[in-house]
Amino acid sequence: MSTSEKEKRVEYGSDRTADKQKALRESGNLNAGFLEIARNVYAHLNDEISKKIFEAKILYAATGDVGYITGLESKYRTLNSDMQVYVEKIQKGSHCLIYGTGRGGHYLAGRFKRFGVKVDAFIDPDESNGPVDSATGIKVICEKELQENKALYGDKTFVISYSSKTLAYEVRNRLAEDIGIDEKNICMGIYDWRNNQSQYFDFFEAKDNEVFVDCGCFDGATCYNFAAWCGGKGFDHIYSFEADPKNYEKSKEILAPLGKCDLYPYGTADTNKKVYFAADAFETSCMISKEEAEKRNFEGVEEIETIALDDVLEGKRITFIKMDIEGAEYEALLGARKLIMENRPRMAISVYHKFEDFVTLADLVLKMHPDYRITFRHYGFDELETIMYVE
């Protein structure tokens, strides 16, 4: 595509799609048309695990009760060993204390609240952060207070929120050795609640001469995971897309040694246009509506360009597409319709950013290839991190 042709197609993203999705989410109304589509998707599911996950997500979509997902048996979720500890100890109706009132502690408190776990208190070494956490209204105690009230708190589950393993183990040792908390009641924090080791690449086996499209590069780790997945077979090429300016610059440096990798500073959508983008230099960076940008007073908001994969990768051979782009997957798939029709790639697509995605995204790819087989795997403790595998 020439520069002039591209400029002619640039326009600011409409809020109409965002408004429609917002209304659908807020209504919680699974109408007859939606359920009919869901039944068709269900008929294309590949195995029993997929069906159990699908059933749980339908009930969650209909009721808003995340317990349908957190209540899934472990055999229906792809969790790592650390997360299994949480499955056993952090259940609806249980009580815990969180060590640390920083970002990680607040994140955990929010997640626990979602699935009915009561946080009795934060523990924080800085006494000035108490007696009540201003962000959550949860009581804050120091280690001395914990020692004095061990009879009250000692049998609860203690969750250490620090992401640094060194700091977390220091805290664990103090709780166990200095205060006398039973080690079996102490959990190390899981900051993002997912199984990063397996996601995207544990279902398929690599074939010769794979060509990978990574929509949502973030820090480049997925590209390296792809290369490792290919193993001794190697791969032909990687096309990676990252719209967050800081993430793009970081990834450009990180991916340079990998070779055979083209990195593009664009979002992926149905057309080439300009959109507003919440650029937080993290994996949650995402496209937002003009309304949302105005609510933020445009702080941390960038104007970015999106591209259609059909345009930038026209004529390329593609074997595997991964999409994890914070709710923009539907439009990105529309923009890759020709590539998908011509190449019939295998795909790993996130279907949890919008409650209806596990139905609407599956329906869309089935319209492109009615004989596609659909498999779901769930990599998170709560409703997040459901991946749809398409082959």
ABEGO torsion letter per residue (X at the ends): XBAAAAAAABBBBBAAAAAAAAAAAAAGBBBAAAAAAAAAAAAABABAAAAAAAAAAAAAAAAGBAAAAAABBAAABBBBAAAAAAAAABBBGBBBBBBEABAAAAAAAAAAAAAGBBBABBBBABAAAOABBAAAGBBBBBAAAAAAAAAAAAABBBBBABABAAAAAAAAAAAAAAAGBBAAABBBBBAAGBBAAABGAAABBBBBGBBBBBBGAGAGAAAAAAAAAAEAAEBABBBBBBABAAAAAAAAAAAAAAEGBBBBABBBBABBBBBBBBBAGBAABBBBBAAAAAAAGGBGBBBBBBBBAAAAABGBBBABBBBBAGGAAAAAAAAAAAAAAAAGBBBBBBAAABAAAAAAAAAAAAAABAABBBBBBBABABABGBBBBBX
